[in-house]
Amino acid sequence: MNANLKKLVTAALFAALACAATMAVRIPTPGTGGYIHPGDAVVILCGVILGPGWGFLAAGIGSAMADLLGAYFLYVPITFVIKGAVAFTAGTIYQRIGKTSKSRYTAVVLGGVGDIILVAGGYFLCEVMLYGAAAAAASVPANLIQGVSGLILGVVLYPVLLAVPDVRQIANGQSKTA
């Protein structure tokens, strides 16, 4: 199979996985109308496995699709940008420092830290403009919890995904290009 076609198909699968992981388990957050979900782990892994560009698209489209299907219409473009930025950041970190097996795990963890910062900060900034500072601040704790759970699940799922030979090949190819 052509390498670009393989990457496109893998990106489409990751987008679907990001959507499904976001929608499958929803833990409502009191007072915010939002929810905590395991989708951030997939968002981080989109960047790690696919690289910054393809990861941005897969994570952004998959996560935005979850908002669209879940009737969070206002958040569709916001989520596209924020989750895409998380994957872009995770992918960039993975490419820059993921040269050895150990450093790849470190890169996944750092991608998770980026998720925590970008999700909590990104949604806060957007919600300040939409609802005001007090309402935006109310969503920060849930977004921090979501980010930490995404980091933990991402680290757990990373070796599982690497057990798939084609996924390992794509991911390892990403870490070798700066």
N, C-alpha and C positions, 0 to 999 in steps of 0.2 A: 504494500500500500504506500502511496506517495506520502512523504513525511508531512507536508502541509495539510493533506486531507486527514491524516491520522490526528494531527493537532486540532483541526477543526471539529472532528467528531468527538475527540476527547473533551474539548471545550464545551461542546453542546451537552455532553453527558454531565460534566461538572455543573453547568448552569441548571440542568434539571435536578441534580442532586442538591444544589444550594437551595433551590425552590422547595423541594420536598423536605429537606432537613429543617427549613425555616417553618414550614407549615405543619409538619407531623406532630411535633411536641410544642405546645404553647402553654407557658406558665404566665397567666395574667399578672400584670403589675398594678397594684391598687392605686387608684387616683390618677393614673396616667393614660389609661386606655390602650396601653401597649402590652407587650408580652416578651418574656425571655424565651429563647429557643436555641437549639444546637446548631443552627445554620452558620454561625460565625466560624465554627471549626472548618466547615467546607469552604467558606470564603477565604480563610487563611491558606488552606491547602490549594485553592485555585491558583493563587499566586506562586506558591512553592512549586507545584507540579507543572503548571503551564507557563510560568514566567510572567513578568509584569504586564505585558500588553494583552495577551490572551487571557490571563488571569483576571485583569480588570474587566474585560468583556463578560467572561463567564460568571464571575461573582456579581457584577453589577446587574446583568440581565436576569440571572436566577433569583437574586434577592428582590429586585424590583418586581419580578413576576409574582413572587409570593405576596408582596404588598398589593399588587393589582388584583390577584385572585382572592385575597383576604379583605378586599374593600377598603384598604388604606390608601385611597387614590392620591391624596395630597402628598403622601410620602414616596410615591413611585420615583420621581426624579431625584429626590433627596437621597433615597436609599441607593439608587443606581450609582450616584457619585460617591457616597461615603463607602459603600461596600466595595465598589470598584477601586477606590483609593486604598482600602485595606489590602486587597489582593495585590495591587501594584506595589505597595510598600513591602509586603511579605515577599513577593517575587524578587524585588530589587535586592533586599537583604540576603535572600537565599543565593542569588547569583553572585553577590559580592563576597560573601564569607563562607558559603557552603562548599568548600573545596575538599573536605574529608568527611568521613562518616560522622565523627563527633561534631564537627563544625556545622554540619547540616542540621543536626538536632538543635544546636544553639540557634541557628538561623530560624528554625520553626518557632522556637520559644520567643525570639525577638520579633518575629512576625506577629505573634500573639500579643506581645506588649504593644506593638503598633496598632493592633486591632482595638485594644482597650482604650488607647489614647484617641484614635480617630473616631471610633463609634461614640464614646462618651462626649468628646469635644465637638465632633461634627454635628451630632443630633442636638446638643445643647445650643450651639450657635444658630442652627436653623430654627429651633423652637423658640429661642429668644425673639427672633423676628416674627414668628407666627403667633406666639402666645404670651410673650413677656418673660422676664428673667425668673420670676418665682415659679411659674409653671414649668419652665425649661429646667430649672434646678431640680424639680421633683423627679425628673426622668433620669438624672445622672446616676443614682445608686443602682437602679435596675440595669442601666447600660454598662456599668462597671462589672456587675455580676455576670451579665451576658458575655462581656469581653473575657473575663477570667475563665468562665466555663468554656468559651471558644478556644482559648489557649490550651487548657487541659485536654479537651477532646481532640484538638488538633494534634497535640503531641502523641496522644494514644492512637489516633487513626493513621498518622504518618507512616509507621512501619507496616501497618496493614495494607495501605495503598501501595507501598513499595514492594510488597510481595507479588504484585501483578507485574509481570515482566515488561509489558509495554509502558505502563505507568512509570516504573523504575527507570526505563530508558529515557523517557521524556524528562523526568525530574532530574536525573543525573546529567543529562545534556544541558539543562538550564543552569546548573551550578558551575559548569565549565566555561560558560560564556559571560564575560564581564560587560 
